Amino acid sequence: MQDTVTRRRAASLHSAVEPIVRFLEQESILEIMLNADGRIWVDEAGIGMYCTGTVMSSDDAERMIRLIAASTNAEVHENSPSLAARMPVWGARLQACVPPLVPSPVFSLRKPAKIVFTLEDYIRQGILSEAQAAYLDDAVKARKNLMIGGGTGSGKTTLANALLHSISSTKDRIYIVEDNLELQCSAENMVQILVQPPLYTHRQAIMDALRLRPDRIIVGEVRDGAALDMLKAWNTGHPGGLATIHANSTTAMLQRLCQLIEEVVPTAPKELIGEAIDLCVHIHRNPNHPAGRSLMGIIAVNGFDQNNAWVLEPFIEQS
């Protein structure tokens, strides 16, 4: 009986997403967005965001949202008009709203990455110079702890995947923690943990990592007090970590870490941050760049001084 219900829901979902199925199946499309006017926008690798000219009816959109909600035993209606869920079949991450929050259903579908860009690809696209790419490649192979920062849709995860490609060649045992399967790692010795708050949180996953013999601990996105557990793990025998964070600049990434840590302790241990973080890399959307993104900066974090400040050293390319 359950199998019959599942098959019916899958068939109904395929029917509802018919207007956007080609975008779901096109590997270069990273994100699919529906606005209240019914127009579909996409974010495409190497191109950026644009309107496709495709229209999706409010009925199809609402049916799609309700079917995805049902697949996760959730409900979406006027008393619960917002939904965050994982889309069956395609595995995309859905964030959706329905009336009365919006005039007509809207959503954003973030697809899991299928194309892994390497640092060489970043050079070819003009996002990184050869010197910047070599600096980052040397840093991950020297087991530096890296933070990648940027806004929503800036390409943090894509850059993290490029660095994971370099990490994979080290033969280290990799332990990955994320709440949506977006990181792509080809390492032979790897554990990939999908957290499901409140059942299983980032903090629990990072604490459990210490008992699973990792060489490197990778966190898909730091977004709560688990930042403190991550820094402690990185600083006590597990260097070579990598994580992403929402922030507006390289220095703002460190301040953001403080804010997240202060969700669980009164005062953020800035000395620990200065010890645990080796590099901050910031990337942002840039509509004037052919690739739609550009690197804002790289700074080395060289500890914490007696003036209550981090010792920061920007990467400056030699002329």
C-alpha positions as CSV (number, residue, x, y, z in Angstrom):
1,M,0.0,0.0,0.0
2,Q,2.8,2.4,1.0
3,D,4.6,1.6,-2.3
4,T,1.5,2.5,-4.3
5,V,1.1,5.8,-2.5
6,T,4.8,6.6,-3.1
7,R,4.5,5.8,-6.8
8,R,1.4,7.9,-7.1
9,R,3.1,10.9,-5.4
10,A,6.1,10.5,-7.7
11,A,3.9,10.4,-10.8
12,S,2.0,13.5,-9.6
13,L,5.3,15.3,-8.8
14,H,6.6,14.6,-12.3
15,S,3.4,16.0,-13.8
16,A,3.6,19.1,-11.6
17,V,7.2,19.9,-12.4
18,E,6.8,19.4,-16.2
19,P,7.4,23.2,-16.9
20,I,10.8,23.0,-15.1
21,V,11.9,19.5,-15.6
22,R,14.4,20.4,-18.3
23,F,16.1,22.8,-15.8
24,L,16.1,20.1,-13.2
25,E,17.9,17.7,-15.6
26,Q,20.3,20.2,-17.1
27,E,23.6,19.8,-15.2
28,S,24.8,23.3,-15.6
29,I,21.7,24.8,-13.9
30,L,22.5,25.4,-10.2
31,E,19.3,27.0,-8.9
32,I,15.7,27.3,-10.2
33,M,13.5,30.1,-8.9
34,L,9.8,30.9,-9.3
35,N,8.5,34.4,-8.6
36,A,4.9,35.3,-7.9
37,D,4.4,36.4,-11.5
38,G,4.9,32.9,-12.6
39,R,8.2,33.5,-14.4
40,I,11.0,31.0,-13.9
41,W,14.6,32.3,-13.3
42,V,17.7,30.1,-13.2
43,D,21.3,30.5,-12.0
44,E,23.5,28.7,-14.5
45,A,27.2,27.8,-14.0
46,G,29.5,30.1,-15.9
47,I,26.6,32.4,-16.9
48,G,24.8,33.6,-13.8
49,M,21.1,34.4,-13.2
50,Y,18.6,35.0,-16.0
51,C,14.9,34.8,-16.8
52,T,14.2,31.7,-18.9
53,G,10.9,32.8,-20.5
54,T,9.3,29.7,-19.0
55,V,6.1,30.2,-17.0
56,M,4.8,27.9,-14.3
57,S,1.1,28.2,-13.2
58,S,0.3,28.8,-9.6
59,D,-1.7,25.6,-9.5
60,D,1.3,23.5,-10.7
61,A,3.6,25.3,-8.3
62,E,1.3,24.8,-5.3
63,R,0.8,21.2,-6.2
64,M,4.6,20.6,-6.4
65,I,5.1,22.3,-3.0
66,R,2.4,20.2,-1.4
67,L,3.7,17.0,-2.8
68,I,7.2,17.7,-1.6
69,A,5.8,18.6,1.8
70,A,3.9,15.3,1.9
71,S,7.0,13.3,1.0
72,T,8.6,14.7,4.2
73,N,5.5,14.3,6.4
74,A,5.1,18.0,6.5
75,E,2.2,20.3,5.6
76,V,2.0,23.6,3.9
77,H,-1.2,25.8,4.1
78,E,-2.3,29.2,5.1
79,N,-1.5,28.5,8.8
80,S,1.9,27.0,7.8
81,P,2.8,28.9,4.6
82,S,6.6,28.3,4.5
83,L,8.4,25.1,3.7
84,A,12.0,24.0,3.7
85,A,12.5,20.4,2.4
86,R,14.4,18.1,0.1
87,M,12.9,17.3,-3.2
88,P,12.4,13.6,-4.0
89,V,13.9,12.2,-7.2
90,W,16.1,15.2,-8.0
91,G,17.4,15.8,-4.5
92,A,17.2,19.6,-4.8
93,R,16.8,21.7,-1.7
94,L,13.5,23.6,-1.7
95,Q,12.5,26.8,0.1
96,A,9.0,27.8,-0.7
97,C,6.2,30.2,0.4
98,V,2.5,30.1,-0.4
99,P,-0.3,32.6,0.3
100,P,-0.9,34.5,2.5
101,L,2.8,35.2,2.7
102,V,2.9,35.9,-1.0
103,P,0.3,36.6,-3.7
104,S,1.1,33.4,-5.5
105,P,3.4,30.5,-4.7
106,V,7.2,31.2,-4.9
107,F,10.1,28.9,-4.5
108,S,13.8,28.4,-4.9
109,L,15.3,25.0,-5.8
110,R,19.0,24.6,-5.1
111,K,20.2,21.5,-7.0
112,P,23.0,19.3,-5.7
113,A,26.2,19.8,-7.6
114,K,26.9,17.3,-10.4
115,I,29.7,19.1,-12.1
116,V,32.8,19.5,-9.9
117,F,34.9,22.4,-11.0
118,T,38.6,22.2,-10.2
119,L,41.0,25.1,-9.4
120,E,42.2,24.9,-13.0
121,D,38.6,25.6,-14.1
122,Y,38.6,28.7,-11.9
123,I,41.7,29.8,-13.6
124,R,40.2,29.3,-17.1
125,Q,37.1,31.2,-16.1
126,G,39.2,34.1,-14.8
127,I,37.9,33.8,-11.2
128,L,41.3,32.9,-9.8
129,S,44.7,33.8,-11.0
130,E,47.3,31.1,-11.3
131,A,49.0,32.4,-8.2
132,Q,45.8,32.5,-6.1
133,A,44.9,28.9,-7.2
134,A,48.4,27.7,-6.3
135,Y,48.3,29.4,-3.0
136,L,44.9,27.7,-2.1
137,D,46.1,24.3,-3.4
138,D,49.3,24.6,-1.3
139,A,47.2,25.6,1.7
140,V,44.9,22.6,1.7
141,K,47.8,20.2,1.1
142,A,49.7,21.8,4.0
143,R,46.6,21.0,6.2
144,K,45.6,24.6,6.7
145,N,42.1,25.3,8.0
146,L,40.1,27.3,5.5
147,M,36.8,29.2,5.7
148,I,35.0,30.2,2.5
149,G,32.6,33.1,2.8
150,G,30.1,34.9,0.7
151,G,26.4,35.6,0.3
152,T,23.6,33.3,-0.8
153,G,24.3,31.9,-4.3
154,S,27.8,33.4,-4.4
155,G,29.4,30.0,-5.2
156,K,30.8,29.0,-1.8
157,T,29.9,25.4,-2.2
158,T,31.2,25.2,-5.7
159,L,34.6,26.6,-4.6
160,A,34.5,24.2,-1.6
161,N,34.1,21.3,-4.0
162,A,37.1,22.6,-6.0
163,L,39.2,22.6,-2.8
164,L,37.8,19.1,-1.9
165,H,39.1,17.9,-5.3
166,S,42.6,19.0,-4.1
167,I,42.1,17.5,-0.7
168,S,41.0,14.2,-2.2
169,S,44.6,13.7,-3.6
170,T,46.0,13.7,0.0
171,K,44.7,10.2,0.8
172,D,43.4,11.6,4.2
173,R,40.3,10.2,5.8
174,I,37.6,12.8,5.2
175,Y,34.6,13.4,7.5
176,I,31.9,15.7,6.0
177,V,29.0,17.2,7.9
178,E,26.2,19.0,6.0
179,D,22.4,19.4,6.1
180,N,22.0,19.0,2.4
181,L,24.0,16.8,0.2
182,E,25.9,19.4,-1.8
183,L,29.6,18.7,-1.2
184,Q,31.2,16.4,-3.8
185,C,34.4,14.6,-2.6
186,S,36.1,11.8,-4.6
187,A,38.3,10.7,-1.7
188,E,38.4,6.9,-1.3
189,N,38.3,7.1,2.5
190,M,35.3,9.3,3.4
191,V,32.4,9.5,5.7
192,Q,29.5,11.8,4.7
193,I,27.0,12.7,7.5
194,L,23.6,14.3,6.7
195,V,22.4,16.1,9.8
196,Q,18.7,16.3,10.5
197,P,17.9,18.9,13.2
198,P,16.5,18.5,15.8
199,L,16.9,14.7,15.5
200,Y,20.6,15.0,14.8
201,T,22.4,18.3,14.9
202,H,25.6,19.8,13.5
203,R,27.0,19.9,17.1
204,Q,26.3,16.2,17.6
205,A,27.8,15.3,14.2
206,I,31.0,17.2,14.9
207,M,31.3,15.7,18.4
208,D,30.8,12.2,17.0
209,A,33.4,12.9,14.3
210,L,36.1,12.7,17.0
211,R,35.3,9.0,17.6
212,L,35.3,8.1,13.9
213,R,39.0,8.6,13.3
214,P,38.9,11.6,10.8
215,D,42.0,13.2,9.4
216,R,40.0,16.3,8.2
217,I,36.6,17.6,9.3
218,I,34.6,19.4,6.6
219,V,31.5,21.4,7.5
220,G,29.1,22.2,4.6
221,E,27.9,25.4,6.2
222,V,28.5,26.9,9.7
223,R,25.3,28.5,10.8
224,D,24.9,28.1,14.6
225,G,26.8,27.4,17.8
226,A,28.3,24.3,16.3
227,A,31.0,26.7,15.1
228,L,32.6,26.4,18.5
229,D,32.7,22.6,18.4
230,M,34.2,22.8,14.9
231,L,37.0,25.2,15.9
232,K,37.8,23.0,18.9
233,A,38.0,19.9,16.7
234,W,40.2,21.7,14.1
235,N,42.5,22.9,16.9
236,T,43.0,19.6,18.7
237,G,44.5,17.2,16.3
238,H,42.4,17.6,13.2
239,P,43.9,20.3,11.0
240,G,43.1,20.6,7.3
241,G,39.4,21.5,7.8
242,L,37.2,23.3,5.4
243,A,33.8,25.1,6.0
244,T,31.6,27.7,4.4
245,I,29.9,30.7,6.1
246,H,27.6,33.6,5.1
247,A,29.5,36.9,5.4
248,N,30.1,40.0,3.4
249,S,34.0,40.1,3.5
250,T,37.0,38.2,4.7
251,T,37.2,40.0,8.0
252,A,33.4,39.8,8.4
253,M,33.8,36.0,8.3
254,L,35.6,36.2,11.6
255,Q,33.0,38.5,13.2
256,R,30.3,36.1,12.0
257,L,32.0,33.2,13.7
258,C,32.0,35.2,16.9
259,Q,28.3,35.8,16.6
260,L,27.5,32.2,16.0
261,I,29.7,31.0,18.9
262,E,27.9,33.5,21.2
263,E,24.7,31.6,20.6
264,V,26.1,29.0,23.0
265,V,28.7,30.9,25.2
266,P,28.6,34.6,26.5
267,T,31.9,35.6,24.9
268,A,33.5,34.2,21.7
269,P,37.0,33.0,22.3
270,K,38.8,35.1,19.8
271,E,42.2,33.6,20.6
272,L,40.8,30.2,19.6
273,I,39.5,31.6,16.4
274,G,42.9,33.1,15.7
275,E,44.6,29.8,16.4
276,A,42.2,27.5,14.5
277,I,41.5,29.5,11.3
278,D,44.4,29.8,8.9
279,L,42.8,31.3,5.8
280,C,39.6,33.2,5.0
281,V,38.5,33.2,1.3
282,H,35.7,35.4,0.1
283,I,33.8,35.0,-3.1
284,H,30.8,37.1,-4.4
285,R,28.3,37.4,-7.2
286,N,29.6,39.8,-9.9
287,P,27.3,40.5,-12.8
288,N,30.1,42.3,-14.6
289,H,32.4,39.2,-14.6
290,P,31.9,36.7,-17.5
291,A,31.6,33.8,-14.9
292,G,29.1,35.8,-12.8
293,R,31.4,35.5,-9.7
294,S,34.7,36.9,-8.6
295,L,37.1,36.5,-5.7
296,M,37.0,39.3,-3.2
297,G,40.1,38.4,-1.3
298,I,42.2,35.9,0.7
299,I,43.6,36.7,4.1
300,A,45.8,34.6,6.3
301,V,44.9,34.6,10.0
302,N,48.1,34.6,12.0
303,G,46.8,34.5,15.6
304,F,45.6,37.1,18.1
305,D,47.8,39.9,19.5
306,Q,48.0,41.8,22.8
307,N,45.9,44.6,21.3
308,N,42.8,42.3,21.3
309,A,43.0,42.0,17.5
310,W,43.5,39.3,14.9
311,V,46.8,39.4,13.0
312,L,45.7,39.4,9.4
313,E,47.8,39.2,6.3
314,P,46.1,39.7,2.9
315,F,47.3,37.6,0.0
316,I,49.1,40.0,-2.4
317,E,50.1,38.6,-5.7
318,Q,53.7,39.3,-6.7
319,S,54.0,41.4,-9.8
